[in-house]
Amino acid sequence: MAQVASLHGMPPARRADPDLAEVLRALRESQGRSQEAVAHAAGIAVNSLRRIEYGESNPTWSTVRALAAALDISLAELGRQIDTRAA
């Protein structure tokens, strides 16, 4: 019988970053774009973008990069906006 790895000792799952969620949503809305349009431009599923915007999911780095490109914002500016909101 195969041994199942214990979940004890594993680090807790990280919660989604609410500042990232708020900034992405605000950027999209300020551009008058739908979740569908931005998700399509970023090459991700609409449900994935919804979960990110609602703070239910932590996107991968490649997803953050794709969303920044789809929203026509540099990663540096995205980071500044997140830092400003978090302060």
N, C-alpha and C positions, 0 to 999 in steps of 0.2 A: 504494500500500500504506500502511495506517495505521501511524503510528509508535507503538511500544510504549514506555511510560514506563519508565525505568530504575529499578531498585530500589536502586541505589547512592545513598548520601546520605540515604536515608530513615532516620528514627529507628528504633531497635529496638522491637519489640513489647513492651509492658509486660506484666510477669508479673502474675498475679492476686495480690491481697492475701491472704496466709494468715491474717492477723488477722481480716479481715472474714469469711472463710470459717469460721473457728473460732467466732466470736461468733454468726453466724447459725445455725450448726448447734447450738451449745449452747443458744441461746434456744429453738429449735424443740423440741429434745429435752426441755428443762426444762418445756415446756408439754405434753409428751406427745403431740405432734402429728406426723403423718406428713409426709413430703416432699410427697406427693400433696395433702394437705389445705392445706398452706401455699402450695404452687404454685397451686392452684385459687383460694385466697383472694386471692393477689397478681395473678392473671391472667397467669401465665407458664406455660410448659411444665414438666412435672416434670423432664425431662432438663436444662433450663436451671438449675433449682434444684440438681440433683445436681452439675452441673459447677461451679457457684458454691461450693457447700459443700465440694467436693473440691479447691478452689483451682485449677481448670482453666480458669476463665473469669472475666473482669472484667465485672461487670454494669454496665449504663448507670445513670446517676443516677436515671432514672425507675424502673428496676427496683429499685434500693436503696430508693427511697421507697415503692414498692408492697410490698416485703418487710417494711419497718418497719411499715407500716400493718397488714399481714396478721398480724404478730407482736405487734401492739398495743404498740409501743414508739416513743417519739419519736426523731427523727433525732439530737437532742442526746444522748439517753441511749445510742443505738447508737454514736455517736461516742466517748462517754466509755468505753464498754466496750471498744471497739477500741483506744483510746489506753492503757487500763489493761493490756490484754493485750500491747501492743507495747512497753510500758516494761520 
